């Protein structure tokens, strides 16, 4: 394995830490409905910070868009809108399952589906399967699925052993059935992100040809993709706001200090969430021709970091030793899987 690939994995790991941490500020938000703080998070993560990053790291993005075929731009935008459905479901999975189990089930499915679908569609998977790297890639996805199963098993055991009062104490709106259904939708709709990023590679190529540093050539892709994501999110959150009569949350605080802090924590979540893509973009550029392997690394390590946060936040308080052992095993398995997938691109 080359030094470049190792460096790429480390950069993606930093992004995974940021991704696994983004939901932590939500616990500090008070008196707001879910749709309210998810909308503020979305404006920060999908619009404000991507555009700021593009202006800093990839100036001249509009000239890049002008040189890109409209078909590519539309494809990336629409995949972003599909991903919006998955990310809304992800918010619900975290709400009903907590950080540890919500990340493990949702992103675990995104890992497996999102790693394999893009190269399957464009023929790179068939090419890779002719080498030892292809075998290692498939093995890495299988190992990741094993890690997901361990996480799910731990969650089911927790659900069986803890009383309803204890579950609510650890996770305010814990609901295993709703959480699993949300996670399943995340796995399928959310994997559109991996496909969208791969479909956007022509934009990144034009960005590099225009003089943008290869480390940041994905920034214009993110802008197009996340505008589509915002559209889906806006429609759903406004609908819920009208239904739940929560639109007043944005402007009518019971306490001005709480309102200010709510906006700050919502935007902080958006900043942490988008920061993952700055490091992901840098790491992806180091992964050679098989850039799709970067996705599996990001997902697996994000799950690992989120699980650690779940333990720190005592989401598993009161669970048996067996449950903790299962969670620890799932962490080790997922970390191993991420390196197997990453190494596969250099074989």
C-alpha atoms as a printed R data frame, in Angstrom:
    type eleno elety resid chain resno       x      y       z
1   ATOM     1    CA   UNK     A     1   0.000  0.000   0.000
2   ATOM     2    CA   UNK     A     2   1.449  3.356  -1.054
3   ATOM     3    CA   UNK     A     3   2.083  6.286   1.273
4   ATOM     4    CA   UNK     A     4  -0.432  8.293  -0.746
5   ATOM     5    CA   UNK     A     5  -3.230  5.825   0.033
6   ATOM     6    CA   UNK     A     6  -2.326  5.780   3.739
7   ATOM     7    CA   UNK     A     7  -2.424  9.584   3.796
8   ATOM     8    CA   UNK     A     8  -5.762  9.479   1.997
9   ATOM     9    CA   UNK     A     9  -7.218  7.109   4.591
10  ATOM    10    CA   UNK     A    10  -6.026  9.382   7.424
11  ATOM    11    CA   UNK     A    11  -7.650 12.436   5.816
12  ATOM    12    CA   UNK     A    12 -10.908 10.545   5.364
13  ATOM    13    CA   UNK     A    13 -10.678  9.435   9.003
14  ATOM    14    CA   UNK     A    14 -10.591 13.090  10.100
15  ATOM    15    CA   UNK     A    15 -13.692 13.707   8.006
16  ATOM    16    CA   UNK     A    16 -15.340 10.658   9.589
17  ATOM    17    CA   UNK     A    17 -14.708 12.081  13.058
18  ATOM    18    CA   UNK     A    18 -16.412 15.301  12.032
19  ATOM    19    CA   UNK     A    19 -19.315 13.368  10.510
20  ATOM    20    CA   UNK     A    20 -19.694 11.148  13.557
21  ATOM    21    CA   UNK     A    21 -19.809 14.209  15.803
22  ATOM    22    CA   UNK     A    22 -22.235 16.465  13.933
23  ATOM    23    CA   UNK     A    23 -25.384 15.377  15.798
24  ATOM    24    CA   UNK     A    24 -23.907 16.046  19.246
25  ATOM    25    CA   UNK     A    25 -24.897 19.775  19.260
26  ATOM    26    CA   UNK     A    26 -28.557 18.799  18.745
27  ATOM    27    CA   UNK     A    27 -28.746 17.683  22.379
28  ATOM    28    CA   UNK     A    28 -28.086 21.295  23.431
29  ATOM    29    CA   UNK     A    29 -31.070 22.693  21.510
30  ATOM    30    CA   UNK     A    30 -34.098 23.516  23.661
31  ATOM    31    CA   UNK     A    31 -37.803 24.096  22.961
32  ATOM    32    CA   UNK     A    32 -37.537 23.422  19.223
33  ATOM    33    CA   UNK     A    33 -39.253 20.697  17.216
34  ATOM    34    CA   UNK     A    34 -37.100 18.284  15.226
35  ATOM    35    CA   UNK     A    35 -38.055 19.876  11.887
36  ATOM    36    CA   UNK     A    36 -36.976 23.305  13.129
37  ATOM    37    CA   UNK     A    37 -33.430 22.471  14.135
38  ATOM    38    CA   UNK     A    38 -33.005 20.078  11.180
39  ATOM    39    CA   UNK     A    39 -33.856 22.967   8.843
40  ATOM    40    CA   UNK     A    40 -31.257 25.264  10.448
41  ATOM    41    CA   UNK     A    41 -28.688 22.472  10.315
42  ATOM    42    CA   UNK     A    42 -29.549 21.908   6.654
43  ATOM    43    CA   UNK     A    43 -29.129 25.543   5.637
44  ATOM    44    CA   UNK     A    44 -25.713 25.547   7.279
45  ATOM    45    CA   UNK     A    45 -24.555 22.151   6.027
46  ATOM    46    CA   UNK     A    46 -26.058 22.288   2.526
47  ATOM    47    CA   UNK     A    47 -25.734 25.949   1.549
48  ATOM    48    CA   UNK     A    48 -23.807 28.337   3.819
49  ATOM    49    CA   UNK     A    49 -20.653 26.331   4.519
50  ATOM    50    CA   UNK     A    50 -20.364 24.626   1.099
51  ATOM    51    CA   UNK     A    51 -20.511 28.020  -0.643
52  ATOM    52    CA   UNK     A    52 -17.988 29.534   1.767
53  ATOM    53    CA   UNK     A    53 -15.670 26.562   1.233
54  ATOM    54    CA   UNK     A    54 -16.044 26.836  -2.532
55  ATOM    55    CA   UNK     A    55 -15.194 30.546  -2.473
56  ATOM    56    CA   UNK     A    56 -12.067 29.803  -0.417
57  ATOM    57    CA   UNK     A    57 -10.801 26.567  -1.975
58  ATOM    58    CA   UNK     A    58 -12.363 26.553  -5.443
59  ATOM    59    CA   UNK     A    59 -12.906 30.121  -6.692
60  ATOM    60    CA   UNK     A    60 -14.315 30.406 -10.179
61  ATOM    61    CA   UNK     A    61 -16.853 27.633  -9.689
62  ATOM    62    CA   UNK     A    62 -19.373 29.317 -12.015
63  ATOM    63    CA   UNK     A    63 -16.922 29.105 -14.903
64  ATOM    64    CA   UNK     A    64 -16.531 25.408 -14.056
65  ATOM    65    CA   UNK     A    65 -20.315 24.956 -14.218
66  ATOM    66    CA   UNK     A    66 -20.420 26.791 -17.572
67  ATOM    67    CA   UNK     A    67 -17.957 24.292 -19.035
68  ATOM    68    CA   UNK     A    68 -19.845 21.288 -17.653
69  ATOM    69    CA   UNK     A    69 -22.561 19.581 -19.622
70  ATOM    70    CA   UNK     A    70 -26.092 20.307 -18.404
71  ATOM    71    CA   UNK     A    71 -26.783 16.572 -18.247
72  ATOM    72    CA   UNK     A    72 -24.049 16.067 -15.642
73  ATOM    73    CA   UNK     A    73 -25.238 19.015 -13.538
74  ATOM    74    CA   UNK     A    74 -28.863 17.817 -13.651
75  ATOM    75    CA   UNK     A    75 -27.872 14.260 -12.757
76  ATOM    76    CA   UNK     A    76 -25.862 15.379  -9.720
77  ATOM    77    CA   UNK     A    77 -28.654 17.758  -8.633
78  ATOM    78    CA   UNK     A    78 -31.355 15.052  -8.859
79  ATOM    79    CA   UNK     A    79 -29.221 12.531  -6.976
80  ATOM    80    CA   UNK     A    80 -28.792 15.211  -4.322
81  ATOM    81    CA   UNK     A    81 -32.577 15.496  -4.072
82  ATOM    82    CA   UNK     A    82 -32.868 11.714  -3.642
83  ATOM    83    CA   UNK     A    83 -30.186 11.836  -0.973
84  ATOM    84    CA   UNK     A    84 -32.273 14.485   0.788
85  ATOM    85    CA   UNK     A    85 -34.919 11.814   1.432
86  ATOM    86    CA   UNK     A    86 -32.234  9.582   2.923
87  ATOM    87    CA   UNK     A    87 -30.783 12.305   5.107
88  ATOM    88    CA   UNK     A    88 -34.212 13.247   6.456
89  ATOM    89    CA   UNK     A    89 -34.693  9.591   7.346
90  ATOM    90    CA   UNK     A    90 -31.245  9.609   8.937
91  ATOM    91    CA   UNK     A    91 -32.345 12.418  11.227
92  ATOM    92    CA   UNK     A    92 -35.308 10.280  12.279
93  ATOM    93    CA   UNK     A    93 -33.072  7.233  12.821
94  ATOM    94    CA   UNK     A    94 -30.875  9.253  15.188
95  ATOM    95    CA   UNK     A    95 -33.977 10.591  16.916
96  ATOM    96    CA   UNK     A    96 -35.422  7.131  17.567
97  ATOM    97    CA   UNK     A    97 -32.268  5.036  18.003
98  ATOM    98    CA   UNK     A    98 -29.623  7.431  19.321
99  ATOM    99    CA   UNK     A    99 -26.158  8.074  17.892
100 ATOM   100    CA   UNK     A   100 -24.616  4.620  18.277
101 ATOM   101    CA   UNK     A   101 -27.319  2.390  16.841
102 ATOM   102    CA   UNK     A   102 -28.705  5.028  14.448
103 ATOM   103    CA   UNK     A   103 -25.329  5.515  12.778
104 ATOM   104    CA   UNK     A   104 -24.490  1.807  12.747
105 ATOM   105    CA   UNK     A   105 -27.640  0.681  10.960
106 ATOM   106    CA   UNK     A   106 -28.102  3.676   8.651
107 ATOM   107    CA   UNK     A   107 -24.535  4.263   7.528
108 ATOM   108    CA   UNK     A   108 -23.752  0.561   7.510
109 ATOM   109    CA   UNK     A   109 -26.331  0.060   4.774
110 ATOM   110    CA   UNK     A   110 -25.075  3.169   2.965
111 ATOM   111    CA   UNK     A   111 -21.551  1.740   3.145
112 ATOM   112    CA   UNK     A   112 -22.432 -1.543   1.474
113 ATOM   113    CA   UNK     A   113 -24.792 -0.119  -1.147
114 ATOM   114    CA   UNK     A   114 -22.863  3.096  -1.805
115 ATOM   115    CA   UNK     A   115 -19.499  1.343  -2.212
116 ATOM   116    CA   UNK     A   116 -20.703 -1.182  -4.787
117 ATOM   117    CA   UNK     A   117 -23.388  0.575  -6.870
118 ATOM   118    CA   UNK     A   118 -21.283  3.347  -8.554
119 ATOM   119    CA   UNK     A   119 -18.493  1.034  -9.835
120 ATOM   120    CA   UNK     A   120 -21.080 -1.569 -10.800
121 ATOM   121    CA   UNK     A   121 -22.846  0.957 -13.038
122 ATOM   122    CA   UNK     A   122 -19.723  2.314 -14.759
123 ATOM   123    CA   UNK     A   123 -17.836 -0.981 -15.144
124 ATOM   124    CA   UNK     A   124 -14.971 -0.328 -12.739
125 ATOM   125    CA   UNK     A   125 -16.133 -3.061 -10.365
126 ATOM   126    CA   UNK     A   126 -15.873 -5.697 -13.097
127 ATOM   127    CA   UNK     A   127 -12.375 -4.418 -13.912
128 ATOM   128    CA   UNK     A   128 -11.366 -4.471 -10.263
129 ATOM   129    CA   UNK     A   129 -12.736 -7.979  -9.700
130 ATOM   130    CA   UNK     A   130 -10.164 -9.261 -12.181
131 ATOM   131    CA   UNK     A   131  -7.444 -8.407  -9.666
132 ATOM   132    CA   UNK     A   132  -6.780 -9.236  -6.012
133 ATOM   133    CA   UNK     A   133  -8.088 -5.782  -5.133
134 ATOM   134    CA   UNK     A   134 -11.603 -6.779  -6.177
135 ATOM   135    CA   UNK     A   135 -11.590 -9.760  -3.853
136 ATOM   136    CA   UNK     A   136 -10.381 -7.560  -1.018
137 ATOM   137    CA   UNK     A   137 -13.094 -4.987  -1.752
138 ATOM   138    CA   UNK     A   138 -15.883 -7.565  -1.564
139 ATOM   139    CA   UNK     A   139 -14.326 -9.037   1.576
140 ATOM   140    CA   UNK     A   140 -14.190 -5.568   3.120
141 ATOM   141    CA   UNK     A   141 -17.896 -4.956   2.422
142 ATOM   142    CA   UNK     A   142 -18.776 -8.392   3.852
143 ATOM   143    CA   UNK     A   143 -16.731 -7.680   6.987
144 ATOM   144    CA   UNK     A   144 -18.466 -4.315   7.327
145 ATOM   145    CA   UNK     A   145 -21.856 -6.047   7.130
146 ATOM   146    CA   UNK     A   146 -20.742 -8.365   9.928
147 ATOM   147    CA   UNK     A   147 -19.902 -5.302  12.003
148 ATOM   148    CA   UNK     A   148 -23.345 -3.858  11.264
149 ATOM   149    CA   UNK     A   149 -24.982 -7.117  12.362
150 ATOM   150    CA   UNK     A   150 -23.062 -6.979  15.652
151 ATOM   151    CA   UNK     A   151 -24.250 -3.397  16.197
152 ATOM   152    CA   UNK     A   152 -27.851 -4.309  15.411
153 ATOM   153    CA   UNK     A   153 -27.642 -7.356  17.668
154 ATOM   154    CA   UNK     A   154 -26.396 -5.164  20.508
155 ATOM   155    CA   UNK     A   155 -29.272 -2.751  19.915
156 ATOM   156    CA   UNK     A   156 -31.869 -5.526  19.961
157 ATOM   157    CA   UNK     A   157 -30.440 -6.967  23.189
158 ATOM   158    CA   UNK     A   158 -30.505 -3.502  24.710
159 ATOM   159    CA   UNK     A   159 -34.142 -3.114  23.681
160 ATOM   160    CA   UNK     A   160 -35.031 -6.413  25.340
161 ATOM   161    CA   UNK     A   161 -33.143 -5.924  28.596
162 ATOM   162    CA   UNK     A   162 -33.846 -2.272  29.457
163 ATOM   163    CA   UNK     A   163 -37.163 -1.087  30.827
164 ATOM   164    CA   UNK     A   164 -39.211  1.453  28.863
165 ATOM   165    CA   UNK     A   165 -38.365  4.106  31.458
166 ATOM   166    CA   UNK     A   166 -34.641  3.408  31.155
167 ATOM   167    CA   UNK     A   167 -34.754  3.603  27.355
168 ATOM   168    CA   UNK     A   168 -36.488  6.959  27.498
169 ATOM   169    CA   UNK     A   169 -33.951  8.160  30.045
170 ATOM   170    CA   UNK     A   170 -31.034  7.285  27.753
171 ATOM   171    CA   UNK     A   171 -32.698  8.333  24.459
172 ATOM   172    CA   UNK     A   172 -35.706 10.620  24.842
173 ATOM   173    CA   UNK     A   173 -37.768  9.263  21.912
174 ATOM   174    CA   UNK     A   174 -36.393  5.712  21.658
175 ATOM   175    CA   UNK     A   175 -38.461  3.553  19.295
176 ATOM   176    CA   UNK     A   176 -36.756  0.497  17.806
177 ATOM   177    CA   UNK     A   177 -39.316 -0.231  15.062
178 ATOM   178    CA   UNK     A   178 -39.537  3.353  13.778
179 ATOM   179    CA   UNK     A   179 -35.756  3.653  14.003
180 ATOM   180    CA   UNK     A   180 -35.078  0.496  11.977
181 ATOM   181    CA   UNK     A   181 -37.581  1.514   9.287
182 ATOM   182    CA   UNK     A   182 -35.910  4.933   9.059
183 ATOM   183    CA   UNK     A   183 -32.473  3.311   8.833
184 ATOM   184    CA   UNK     A   184 -33.602  1.050   5.970
185 ATOM   185    CA   UNK     A   185 -34.771  4.073   3.995
186 ATOM   186    CA   UNK     A   186 -31.456  5.804   4.742
187 ATOM   187    CA   UNK     A   187 -29.516  2.862   3.388
188 ATOM   188    CA   UNK     A   188 -31.183  2.938  -0.014
189 ATOM   189    CA   UNK     A   189 -31.913  6.636  -0.571
190 ATOM   190    CA   UNK     A   190 -28.780  7.809   1.244
191 ATOM   191    CA   UNK     A   191 -26.456  5.788  -1.014
192 ATOM   192    CA   UNK     A   192 -27.394  8.266  -3.776
193 ATOM   193    CA   UNK     A   193 -24.675 10.470  -2.278
194 ATOM   194    CA   UNK     A   194 -21.925  8.037  -3.289
195 ATOM   195    CA   UNK     A   195 -23.402  7.750  -6.778
196 ATOM   196    CA   UNK     A   196 -23.818 11.531  -7.015
197 ATOM   197    CA   UNK     A   197 -20.178 12.127  -6.143
198 ATOM   198    CA   UNK     A   198 -19.045  9.625  -8.755
199 ATOM   199    CA   UNK     A   199 -21.382 11.135 -11.366
200 ATOM   200    CA   UNK     A   200 -19.876 14.511 -10.506
201 ATOM   201    CA   UNK     A   201 -16.299 13.474 -11.303
202 ATOM   202    CA   UNK     A   202 -16.448 15.263 -14.721
203 ATOM   203    CA   UNK     A   203 -17.104 18.509 -12.798
204 ATOM   204    CA   UNK     A   204 -14.078 17.809 -10.606
205 ATOM   205    CA   UNK     A   205 -11.947 17.114 -13.695
206 ATOM   206    CA   UNK     A   206 -12.949 20.442 -15.276
207 ATOM   207    CA   UNK     A   207 -12.195 22.161 -11.948
208 ATOM   208    CA   UNK     A   208  -8.662 20.749 -11.985
209 ATOM   209    CA   UNK     A   209  -8.180 21.781 -15.622
210 ATOM   210    CA   UNK     A   210  -9.299 25.280 -14.590
211 ATOM   211    CA   UNK     A   211  -6.480 25.486 -12.073
212 ATOM   212    CA   UNK     A   212  -8.243 24.402  -8.878
213 ATOM   213    CA   UNK     A   213  -6.054 22.330  -6.557
214 ATOM   214    CA   UNK     A   214  -6.901 18.600  -7.002
215 ATOM   215    CA   UNK     A   215  -7.304 18.380  -3.224
216 ATOM   216    CA   UNK     A   216 -10.384 20.614  -3.486
217 ATOM   217    CA   UNK     A   217 -11.681 19.814  -6.961
218 ATOM   218    CA   UNK     A   218 -14.796 18.144  -5.508
219 ATOM   219    CA   UNK     A   219 -16.046 21.389  -3.927
220 ATOM   220    CA   UNK     A   220 -18.124 22.483  -6.976
221 ATOM   221    CA   UNK     A   221 -19.660 18.983  -7.048
222 ATOM   222    CA   UNK     A   222 -20.810 19.387  -3.446
223 ATOM   223    CA   UNK     A   223 -22.461 22.727  -4.195
224 ATOM   224    CA   UNK     A   224 -24.601 21.282  -7.016
225 ATOM   225    CA   UNK     A   225 -25.415 18.090  -5.133
226 ATOM   226    CA   UNK     A   226 -26.387 19.772  -1.867
227 ATOM   227    CA   UNK     A   227 -28.679 22.327  -3.508
228 ATOM   228    CA   UNK     A   228 -30.758 19.333  -4.573
229 ATOM   229    CA   UNK     A   229 -30.612 17.971  -1.034
230 ATOM   230    CA   UNK     A   230 -31.838 21.276   0.390
231 ATOM   231    CA   UNK     A   231 -34.876 21.347  -1.902
232 ATOM   232    CA   UNK     A   232 -36.150 18.001  -0.568
233 ATOM   233    CA   UNK     A   233 -35.390 18.999   3.004
234 ATOM   234    CA   UNK     A   234 -37.092 22.379   2.663
235 ATOM   235    CA   UNK     A   235 -40.307 20.837   1.342
236 ATOM   236    CA   UNK     A   236 -40.539 18.272   4.147
237 ATOM   237    CA   UNK     A   237 -39.534 20.563   7.017
238 ATOM   238    CA   UNK     A   238 -41.959 23.305   5.943
239 ATOM   239    CA   UNK     A   239 -44.705 20.683   5.658
240 ATOM   240    CA   UNK     A   240 -43.989 19.465   9.186
241 ATOM   241    CA   UNK     A   241 -43.719 23.039  10.414
242 ATOM   242    CA   UNK     A   242 -47.225 23.817   9.146
243 ATOM   243    CA   UNK     A   243 -48.615 20.511  10.392
244 ATOM   244    CA   UNK     A   244 -47.086 20.826  13.871
245 ATOM   245    CA   UNK     A   245 -47.501 24.617  14.051
246 ATOM   246    CA   UNK     A   246 -43.779 24.930  14.764
247 ATOM   247    CA   UNK     A   247 -42.830 27.583  12.170
248 ATOM   248    CA   UNK     A   248 -43.037 30.181  14.937
249 ATOM   249    CA   UNK     A   249 -40.023 28.510  16.575
250 ATOM   250    CA   UNK     A   250 -37.732 30.378  14.183
251 ATOM   251    CA   UNK     A   251 -38.733 33.863  15.370
252 ATOM   252    CA   UNK     A   252 -40.745 33.656  18.594
253 ATOM   253    CA   UNK     A   253 -38.478 32.600  21.433
254 ATOM   254    CA   UNK     A   254 -39.560 32.084  25.003
255 ATOM   255    CA   UNK     A   255 -36.080 33.294  25.767
256 ATOM   256    CA   UNK     A   256 -33.855 35.291  23.360
257 ATOM   257    CA   UNK     A   257 -30.686 33.672  24.711
258 ATOM   258    CA   UNK     A   258 -32.100 30.198  24.052
259 ATOM   259    CA   UNK     A   259 -33.109 31.242  20.518
260 ATOM   260    CA   UNK     A   260 -29.589 32.509  19.782
261 ATOM   261    CA   UNK     A   261 -27.989 29.350  21.177
262 ATOM   262    CA   UNK     A   262 -30.398 27.146  19.226
263 ATOM   263    CA   UNK     A   263 -29.356 28.809  15.969
264 ATOM   264    CA   UNK     A   264 -25.687 28.545  16.971
265 ATOM   265    CA   UNK     A   265 -25.895 24.834  17.799
266 ATOM   266    CA   UNK     A   266 -27.907 24.108  14.653
267 ATOM   267    CA   UNK     A   267 -25.314 25.859  12.485
268 ATOM   268    CA   UNK     A   268 -22.471 24.163  14.384
269 ATOM   269    CA   UNK     A   269 -24.020 20.814  13.480
270 ATOM   270    CA   UNK     A   270 -24.123 21.944   9.846
271 ATOM   271    CA   UNK     A   271 -20.475 23.007   9.976
272 ATOM   272    CA   UNK     A   272 -19.354 19.687  11.461
273 ATOM   273    CA   UNK     A   273 -21.427 17.729   8.956
274 ATOM   274    CA   UNK     A   274 -20.060 19.573   5.924
275 ATOM   275    CA   UNK     A   275 -16.466 19.565   7.220
276 ATOM   276    CA   UNK     A   276 -16.354 15.836   6.578
277 ATOM   277    CA   UNK     A   277 -16.465 16.522   2.839
278 ATOM   278    CA   UNK     A   278 -13.481 18.864   2.871
279 ATOM   279    CA   UNK     A   279 -11.347 16.063   4.292
280 ATOM   280    CA   UNK     A   280 -13.172 13.425   2.248
281 ATOM   281    CA   UNK     A   281 -12.394 15.357  -0.930
282 ATOM   282    CA   UNK     A   282  -8.727 15.617   0.003
283 ATOM   283    CA   UNK     A   283  -8.520 11.927   0.911
284 ATOM   284    CA   UNK     A   284 -10.446 10.806  -2.169
285 ATOM   285    CA   UNK     A   285  -7.884 12.540  -4.395
286 ATOM   286    CA   UNK     A   286  -5.188 10.258  -2.934
287 ATOM   287    CA   UNK     A   287  -6.980  6.966  -3.572
288 ATOM   288    CA   UNK     A   288  -5.901  6.403  -7.191
289 ATOM   289    CA   UNK     A   289  -8.274  5.258  -9.961
290 ATOM   290    CA   UNK     A   290 -10.605  3.417  -7.587
291 ATOM   291    CA   UNK     A   291 -11.946  6.492  -5.830
292 ATOM   292    CA   UNK     A   292 -15.187  4.726  -4.894
293 ATOM   293    CA   UNK     A   293 -13.321  2.859  -2.124
294 ATOM   294    CA   UNK     A   294 -13.203  6.170  -0.227
295 ATOM   295    CA   UNK     A   295 -16.924  5.943   0.487
296 ATOM   296    CA   UNK     A   296 -16.648  2.686   2.440
297 ATOM   297    CA   UNK     A   297 -13.858  4.114   4.584
298 ATOM   298    CA   UNK     A   298 -15.847  7.253   5.399
299 ATOM   299    CA   UNK     A   299 -18.980  5.321   6.349
300 ATOM   300    CA   UNK     A   300 -17.239  2.660   8.453
301 ATOM   301    CA   UNK     A   301 -15.147  5.117  10.464
302 ATOM   302    CA   UNK     A   302 -18.080  7.501  10.908
303 ATOM   303    CA   UNK     A   303 -20.016  4.643  12.511
304 ATOM   304    CA   UNK     A   304 -17.049  3.932  14.784
305 ATOM   305    CA   UNK     A   305 -16.725  7.535  15.974
306 ATOM   306    CA   UNK     A   306 -20.497  7.894  16.443
307 ATOM   307    CA   UNK     A   307 -20.532  4.747  18.560
308 ATOM   308    CA   UNK     A   308 -17.860  6.231  20.803
309 ATOM   309    CA   UNK     A   309 -19.973  9.386  21.166
310 ATOM   310    CA   UNK     A   310 -22.969  7.216  22.048
311 ATOM   311    CA   UNK     A   311 -20.975  5.576  24.826
312 ATOM   312    CA   UNK     A   312 -19.750  8.939  26.111
313 ATOM   313    CA   UNK     A   313 -23.346 10.228  26.146
314 ATOM   314    CA   UNK     A   314 -24.397  7.123  28.126
315 ATOM   315    CA   UNK     A   315 -26.908  5.941  25.529
316 ATOM   316    CA   UNK     A   316 -26.077  2.370  26.594
317 ATOM   317    CA   UNK     A   317 -26.280  3.041  30.333
318 ATOM   318    CA   UNK     A   318 -27.757  0.065  32.169
319 ATOM   319    CA   UNK     A   319 -27.040 -2.393  29.360
320 ATOM   320    CA   UNK     A   320 -25.391 -5.726  30.136
321 ATOM   321    CA   UNK     A   321 -21.686 -6.485  29.718
322 ATOM   322    CA   UNK     A   322 -22.580 -8.675  26.725
323 ATOM   323    CA   UNK     A   323 -24.085 -5.657  24.943
324 ATOM   324    CA   UNK     A   324 -20.952 -3.579  25.546
325 ATOM   325    CA   UNK     A   325 -18.751 -6.421  24.287
326 ATOM   326    CA   UNK     A   326 -20.843 -6.680  21.112
327 ATOM   327    CA   UNK     A   327 -20.543 -2.942  20.531
328 ATOM   328    CA   UNK     A   328 -16.757 -3.053  21.044
329 ATOM   329    CA   UNK     A   329 -16.475 -5.944  18.595
330 ATOM   330    CA   UNK     A   330 -18.559 -4.068  16.022
331 ATOM   331    CA   UNK     A   331 -16.224 -1.072  16.320
332 ATOM   332    CA   UNK     A   332 -13.102 -3.155  15.722
333 ATOM   333    CA   UNK     A   333 -14.725 -4.992  12.817
334 ATOM   334    CA   UNK     A   334 -15.864 -1.775  11.124
335 ATOM   335    CA   UNK     A   335 -12.438 -0.159  11.471
336 ATOM   336    CA   UNK     A   336 -10.833 -3.263   9.953
337 ATOM   337    CA   UNK     A   337 -13.393 -3.188   7.126
338 ATOM   338    CA   UNK     A   338 -12.617  0.443   6.324
339 ATOM   339    CA   UNK     A   339  -8.927 -0.332   5.853
340 ATOM   340    CA   UNK     A   340  -9.674 -3.409   3.756
341 ATOM   341    CA   UNK     A   341 -11.856 -1.336   1.440
342 ATOM   342    CA   UNK     A   342  -9.241  1.431   1.290
343 ATOM   343    CA   UNK     A   343  -6.359 -0.919   0.546
344 ATOM   344    CA   UNK     A   344  -8.372 -2.693  -2.155
345 ATOM   345    CA   UNK     A   345  -8.055  0.343  -4.441
346 ATOM   346    CA   UNK     A   346  -4.265  0.059  -4.515
347 ATOM   347    CA   UNK     A   347  -4.041 -3.660  -5.161
